[in-house]
Amino acid sequence: MKKNELMQYSCPLGKAMAALGSKWKPIIVLVIKDRKLRFGELAVRINVISRKVLTDQLREMESDGLIIREEFKELPPRVEYSLTEKGLALLPILYLLEEWEAKYQVKGLYDKDCSLVEKKTKKAVNV
């Protein structure tokens, strides 16, 4: 189901899933957390995402009210991203999802450890 199809429904869960409907958006929220990051910093911290996809996801998240894009009129141009109150409210939910997956993970199914988020401290690597 596409995002605009989900947005037609009035149920809160449908709208929430439309706002977070990609695999990258929750990761972007976890990486930004309570700080301001420039585009290049985001691209380095989430090195498995292409710059085009990162740009598209950031634009969607801005239109959904999850992030703030702050543009500085400097040379070279500088843009910083931070979470809105709505975006910050997602952090505890995403941490709970991470704990849920760790609790019910099938042993041996996933051999690789998550390199984006540390398990004990819930902080992004390369902090």
MOVENNOR-V536062 format. One record per run of one state. SS is the DSSP state (hx for helix, st for strand, lp for the rest). FROM is the first residue (numbers start at 1). TO is the last residue. Records with the same first field share a line. If there is no record, write none. Layout:
SS=FROM-TO  FROM-TO
//
This chain:
lp=1-2  8-11  20-22  33-36  46-50  64-66  73-77  84-84  89-89  105-116  118-123  125-127
hx=3-7  12-19  23-32  39-45  51-63  85-88  90-104
st=37-38  67-72  78-83  117-117  124-124
//
